[in-house]
Amino acid sequence: MSVVQRWLGNGEKPISKIKGKRANRSFLREPMTIFSLIVILTIILGAVLAPVLTSYPEEGQGAPNIINKFLQPGGGDHVLGTDNLGRDIFARILYGGRVSLSIGALVVVVAILIGVPLGALAGFFGGWLDELIMRITDIFLAFPPLLLAIILASAMKRGFLTMVLSIGITWWPWYSRLVRAQVISLRERSFVDAARCMGISNLKIITRHILPNTLAPVMVQATMDIGSAILTAAGLSFLGLGLPPPTADWGSMVSEGRLYFLSHWWFATFPGLVIFFTVLSLNLLGDAVRDWFDPRTRAKQNE
């Protein structure tokens, strides 16, 4: 029996497991990380449980109630007040969260599905294929993402799918460049050479051996991009290119409320605050995930 086996047999734990648990504890001790997790989980649960958490689900889905027009926050059952059509703002925020969060997540999924395969092919094969993919990537990067999303959204019919595609198509170049850089550094590693010697096809080498090793930076980028995608979607809705009324989403609520901001400040303020805290929390969580995957940061945490 080896020393390591005897050590484990005595109830001791491997050093790697001990360090992993220390890193987990350090990760969860960060106040900003805990704050971001609480905010994100609260908003997600609020969106999922919207019919249970509000007494006005019909208003949350767009049904007007003119009698209760512009009630101030805290007035009766309307904790955050009502809008210009008498709809409960709290209910509208909850139901709008379903739309905004879904758009943010799906935009990142679309960007990953487009950018990761292209980046992997460009980095692995190189040559003319790499040149072609990178020049297409440069063309997309030449346009500001919001401007390109506005152009694409204006050319298509307003709707949920339009918002997802118009933003997702502008987002993939960053994933393509990120994965390409990772693949270029991985394709010359010894495990790739060993796979080639065993007769494994290039497709299997990419999907089974190289792409799994690029997941960490992709996950970090995706975590941070969800907040940016929500903000971009809110910008499109603010410009009137989002979902058609009466569907609620945070950007359209801010857009409608700005017309009444001086007299009825709560209409635009509360949806705007929700956008602010959601994007801030997602960015803080992205920073924490990046530090978690950074070996140097983890080494400092484990000391």
Secondary structure as UniProt FT lines:
FT   HELIX           3..9
FT   TURN            10..11
FT   HELIX           15..29
FT   HELIX           31..48
FT   HELIX           50..53
FT   HELIX           57..60
FT   TURN            61..62
FT   HELIX           66..68
FT   TURN            69..70
FT   TURN            73..74
FT   TURN            76..77
FT   TURN            79..80
FT   TURN            84..85
FT   HELIX           89..125
FT   HELIX           127..141
FT   HELIX           145..155
FT   HELIX           160..186
FT   TURN            187..188
FT   HELIX           190..197
FT   TURN            198..199
FT   HELIX           202..204
FT   HELIX           205..210
FT   HELIX           211..214
FT   HELIX           215..238
FT   TURN            239..240
FT   TURN            245..246
FT   HELIX           250..257
FT   HELIX           258..260
FT   TURN            261..263
FT   HELIX           266..293
FT   HELIX           295..302
//
